[in-house]
């Protein structure tokens, strides 16, 4: 039984690496590249531009139906509540959902940070988002410092080191 478990474990790990390797490589290639300039609407309707010059920021692309997004958003919310992240350092961009859908989600899952809507998906296309959640660290020189897609076990450590 143990041998079968070990074989299954290695098969699963190999499959994950094979399927995730191209995305990991693409994200790695984008490091130190200029972050695309974008304009996006806050949930309140106000238009904002990002990245903000001379300011480090974390941008999270997410969706209400995405289970891993809920986990990462809760982790980020906890970090903001504890003071590890300031409100002007985090922008959560919902991809291709309506304001009504996002507001309904937020009623059940209150978040303390800035929420923006990418209803058309144009901003996520500029950032080559291939899955959710995608977390992008943008440095003060407006370059991509780090980018990851999916759950990241090192997210909290990376945020601490980045900010």
C-alpha positions as CSV (number, residue, x, y, z in Angstrom):
1,X,0.0,0.0,0.0
2,X,2.8,2.4,0.9
3,X,4.5,1.7,-2.5
4,X,1.3,2.5,-4.4
5,X,0.9,5.7,-2.4
6,X,4.5,6.7,-3.2
7,X,4.1,6.0,-6.9
8,X,0.8,8.0,-7.0
9,X,2.5,10.9,-5.1
10,X,5.3,11.1,-7.6
11,X,2.9,10.8,-10.6
12,X,0.8,13.7,-9.2
13,X,3.9,15.9,-8.4
14,X,5.3,15.2,-11.9
15,X,2.0,16.0,-13.6
16,X,1.7,19.3,-11.6
17,X,5.2,20.3,-12.6
18,X,4.7,19.4,-16.3
19,X,1.5,21.3,-16.5
20,X,2.6,24.3,-14.4
21,X,6.1,24.6,-15.7
22,X,5.2,26.7,-18.8
23,X,3.2,29.2,-16.7
24,X,5.9,29.4,-14.1
25,X,8.5,30.0,-16.8
26,X,6.3,32.7,-18.4
27,X,5.9,34.5,-15.1
28,X,9.6,34.2,-14.4
29,X,10.4,35.8,-17.9
30,X,8.2,38.8,-17.0
31,X,10.2,39.7,-13.9
32,X,12.0,43.1,-14.2
33,X,9.9,44.0,-17.2
34,X,7.9,47.3,-17.1
35,X,4.5,46.9,-15.6
36,X,1.8,47.7,-18.2
37,X,0.1,51.1,-17.5
38,X,-3.6,50.7,-17.0
39,X,-6.7,52.6,-16.1
40,X,-9.4,50.8,-14.2
41,X,-12.6,51.6,-12.3
42,X,-12.9,51.1,-8.6
43,X,-16.0,49.4,-7.4
44,X,-17.3,52.9,-6.5
45,X,-17.0,53.9,-10.1
46,X,-14.0,56.2,-9.8
47,X,-11.4,55.7,-12.5
48,X,-7.8,55.1,-11.3
49,X,-4.5,54.6,-13.0
50,X,-1.9,52.1,-11.9
51,X,0.9,51.4,-11.3
52,X,1.4,54.4,-9.1
53,X,4.8,56.1,-9.8
54,X,7.4,55.6,-7.1
55,X,5.2,53.3,-5.0
56,X,5.5,49.6,-4.5
57,X,2.2,47.8,-4.9
58,X,0.6,44.4,-5.0
59,X,-2.0,43.7,-7.6
60,X,-4.3,40.6,-7.3
61,X,-6.4,39.4,-10.2
62,X,-9.3,37.4,-8.9
63,X,-12.9,36.1,-9.4
64,X,-15.7,35.5,-7.0
65,X,-16.2,31.9,-8.1
66,X,-12.5,31.0,-7.6
67,X,-11.8,29.0,-4.4
68,X,-8.1,29.7,-4.3
69,X,-8.8,33.4,-4.7
70,X,-10.9,33.4,-1.6
71,X,-8.0,31.8,0.3
72,X,-5.5,34.4,-1.0
73,X,-7.8,37.3,-0.5
74,X,-8.4,36.3,3.1
75,X,-4.7,36.0,3.7
76,X,-4.1,39.4,2.3
77,X,-7.0,40.8,4.3
78,X,-5.5,39.4,7.5
79,X,-2.1,40.9,6.6
80,X,-3.8,44.3,6.0
81,X,-5.6,44.0,9.4
82,X,-2.4,43.3,11.1
83,X,-0.6,46.3,9.5
84,X,1.8,44.3,7.3
85,X,0.2,45.8,4.2
86,X,-1.1,49.4,3.9
87,X,-4.3,50.2,2.1
88,X,-2.5,52.1,-0.7
89,X,-0.2,49.1,-1.4
90,X,-2.9,46.6,-2.5
91,X,-5.2,46.6,-5.4
92,X,-7.6,43.6,-6.0
93,X,-8.9,43.5,-9.6
94,X,-11.9,41.4,-10.2
95,X,-11.9,39.9,-13.7
96,X,-15.0,39.9,-16.0
97,X,-17.7,40.1,-13.4
98,X,-20.3,42.7,-12.7
99,X,-20.3,45.2,-9.9
100,X,-23.4,43.5,-8.5
101,X,-21.7,40.1,-8.4
102,X,-18.7,41.5,-6.6
103,X,-20.8,43.5,-4.2
104,X,-22.8,40.4,-3.3
105,X,-19.5,38.5,-2.7
106,X,-18.2,41.4,-0.5
107,X,-21.3,41.4,1.6
108,X,-20.5,37.8,2.7
109,X,-16.7,38.3,2.5
110,X,-15.8,41.8,3.6
111,X,-12.4,43.0,2.4
112,X,-10.4,46.0,3.7
113,X,-8.6,46.9,0.5
114,X,-9.2,48.6,-2.8
115,X,-11.4,46.6,-5.2
116,X,-11.5,47.4,-8.9
117,X,-13.4,45.9,-11.8
118,X,-12.0,44.6,-15.1
119,X,-15.4,43.8,-16.6
120,X,-14.1,43.6,-20.1
121,X,-10.9,41.7,-19.2
122,X,-8.7,44.2,-21.0
123,X,-6.5,44.9,-18.0
124,X,-6.0,41.2,-17.2
125,X,-5.0,40.7,-20.9
126,X,-2.4,43.5,-20.6
127,X,-0.9,41.6,-17.7
128,X,-1.2,38.2,-19.4
129,X,-3.3,36.7,-16.6
130,X,-3.8,33.1,-17.4
131,X,-5.5,32.0,-14.2
132,X,-6.8,33.2,-10.9
133,X,-5.6,34.2,-8.5
134,X,-2.6,36.0,-10.1
135,X,-0.6,38.1,-7.8
136,X,1.8,40.8,-9.3
137,X,4.4,42.7,-7.3
138,X,5.2,46.0,-8.9
139,X,8.2,47.9,-7.6
140,X,8.7,51.6,-7.1
141,X,10.3,51.8,-10.6
142,X,7.1,50.4,-12.1
143,X,8.6,47.0,-13.0
144,X,7.3,43.6,-12.2
145,X,9.2,42.3,-9.3
146,X,7.4,39.0,-8.9
147,X,4.4,37.3,-10.3
148,X,2.6,34.1,-9.4
149,X,-0.6,32.3,-10.4
150,X,-2.5,30.0,-8.1
151,X,-2.0,29.5,-4.4
152,X,1.4,30.6,-3.2
153,X,2.8,29.1,0.0
154,X,5.4,31.8,0.1
155,X,3.1,34.7,-0.4
156,X,3.3,36.1,3.1
157,X,7.1,35.8,3.2
158,X,7.4,37.5,-0.2
159,X,5.1,40.4,0.8
160,X,7.2,40.9,4.0
161,X,10.4,41.0,2.0
162,X,8.9,43.1,-0.8
163,X,7.3,45.8,1.2
